[in-house]
Amino acid sequence: MEGFRKKTADYTDIAYREAVTKLRYLLAESYTPSTGFSKYSLGHYHPYIHTEGNVLIPPTPRPALGLTLKKPETEGQPPPELMSFIQRQEEYIEQLEKESQYCRDELSNLMGKVKEVITENEGLHERRKSGMLQSLFDSFEMEDDEEDDDASSEDKVESRPSKKKHFIGPNIMFESRISELEAQLTQTKMELKKAVEEAESLRKRVAEQGLPSQVPSVLPHASDSELYRQIDALQREREELNDMINKLHASIAQLREKEANCSQKLKRSLDAVDQAHFEKNQSEMEVRRLKNELERMNEKQRESMGEQSRRLAEVERRYAAQTEQLSADLSAQWENATKLGLDLEKQRRIETELRRDLLQRNTTLEELKKELNTKTSALQSELLASTGEREGLQAEVAALRLAVERAERAARQDTARLQAEVTSLRQRLDRADADLLHARKENLRLTDQIASLEKELHLAKLTHEGGENQILKDSKREKELTSMILDMDAKHVQNLAELEGMIQSQSQLMEKLKDECHTLTEKLEDTSLRHKEAKSSL
């Protein structure tokens, strides 16, 4: 719609300008006094052609006049009523154009505001969706962390209360989490009951065997010590399960509080969304109202343009009558054309005089040509001398190019050699990395062997057969393993030192290469500048 309105406005402007140019042309042609010619005066008549707004109006044929025509003094100036009418129309059209431009600016501003409101609403929806998704992902991550390491996570939360995460999500997620925690609580209660029953059974067994209540200072029997250890372990498990139950109760209370907070936040967000929808509807209504107002203003503008066109048609009819009157005056002037014969004879005499002037000018032109020939011969000799100098400079430029090419070839050879060295150093680095990985694998294998030997040592201490011999063998094995580990560490340190030395040498080579490249580039820039200066001098 806006493009169609602009097109119509442009068309009306063009039509108005064409009509104004026609009126001005008619006024200038009808009210300008005709140029009078004396009986013995000569002159050439140039027809008046007025061009404005890509409109060409052909001039009316009017021959040169030898005598002046007596016209009334009122025809020398246009009527003031017509000029005031034209000025009023121009001012009215300018005012209409300003009003239409103001309406367009207001509409564009309103459209921009509506777009901003829409983008803000879309941003709110996007932020709400992203918050919901983030809360879901955070809740899943929190579940995994709690299942993996409950005790450590609670200690960290107690030490750093500032890093609490606020979850925002649907009520279904919190209900499922609460149900899972309740299931875990029931399971821990069942495990606690089993542990209590096992502890009671063990106590009964101890009482039936008639063991003493106090542990003697001497090492107890193996079965009694195992029973005491089991009892202590069961008591510790019971305490840990009680702690876990308390922690689960606390986490359930926290989740319920978070659920209440999330429900409140959801209510607030829904209220904000409803408010945004209401504002959007209000803005759409305002846009529709402004569009209707703009259409009404455009209709008024069209009506005013129609009135303007009707008034212009009336003015054109008036000036058509005036042009008919002027054509009658021109027919009277044609009768005076017979008097121009005498003027033609005078023009012939003037032509003969002009021919004589042309002959004199031709002679002067020939003299100028001779002078030009002498000057051109002198310039040609100077050009030959400059060409000789140019050839010498070109030879110097060719020599400089050869030197530059040699330097480039040398630089390429050096770069190729250095690249080969870099590749060889990289291969050596790769081999050293492979050796290092092999040494690490060997170290891991040896640590595994040490762990297995320690286990065997522990078992050998518990058993009563061949204790001292086995201890000596284990000590020897441990010494051998420690010596092997120390050797591997020394080799690893040596390899690292070699690799660092190779890297330092490589970095030094790269710095040298960079310096050489900088020098070569500076030389090339100097030669190119000299070449350009030589070209400019040529």
C-alpha angles and dihedrals in degrees: 000000000000092000091051091050092050091050093051092048091051091050093051090048091052092048091048092049092049091051092048091050091050091050092048091048092050091047093049092047097044099042103036111099115244115252109252123221124206121230093259100030123111127209145147121238118224115196118233115245118183119199123185132143093009090296120130118196114192114229122246113251110259123166124216112275125223096194131042119244119226110236129176118267092238090068093064093075131040117244112272092225091062094048092048089048091052092048091050091050092050092050091048092051092048090051091050091050091051091049092049091048090050091050091050092050091049091049092049090050091050092048089051091051092048090050090050091051091049092049090049091052091049090048090052091051091047092049091048092051092046090049091052092049092046091051091051093050092045092050091051091049091048091053092052092048092050093049093049101045118004099163097048093046092053092049090052092049091051092048095045110032092162092073097066116140120226110216122208115187145115122299091245092070093052092046091052090048091050091050091051091050091049090052090050089049093053091047092051090049090053091048090049091052090051091049091050091050091049091049092051091049091050091049090051091050091051091049092049093051089052098229118173118262095230125061113235122232091245118084108277127229116282095245094049093050091049091052092050091049091051091050092050091047091051091050091050090048089050091053091046091050091050089051090049091051091052091048091049091051090051092048090050090053090048091050091051090051090049090050091054091048091049092050090052091048090049090052091050092048091050090051090050091050091050090050090050091050090050092050090047091053090048091051091049090052090049090050091051091049092050091048090053091049091049091050090051091051091049090052090051090049091051091051091050090049090051090053089049091052091050092051091048090052090054091050090050091052091052092051092047088063090050091050090053089054090050091051088056089053090051092053088056090051092053088068089065092057091091089070090065095077091085089052090054092056090052089051091054091056090051090052091058090052090050091052090056089052089052092055091053091050092051091057091051090050092055091053090050090051091056091052090049091053092055091049092049092053090053091048091050091055090051089049091054090053091049091049090055091052090047092055090052091051091048090054089052090048090051091051090050091050091052090051091049091049091051090051091049092051091050091048091050091050091049092048091049091050092048092047089053089051090048091051091049090049090049090051090051089049090051091050090049090050090051091051089048091052090049090051091050091051090050089049091052091049091051091049089052090051090049091051091049090048091050089052090050089049091052091050091047091054090054093049121072100217122100095342102159097044091049091050091053091049091048092049090051091049091049091051091049091049093048090049090050091049091049091050091050091049091050091050090048092051090048091050091049091051091050091049092049091051091050091049091050092050090048092051090050090051091050091051091050090050091050091051091050091048090051091051092048092049091050090051091049091049090051092050092046091050091050090048091051091048090051090050092049091049090051 
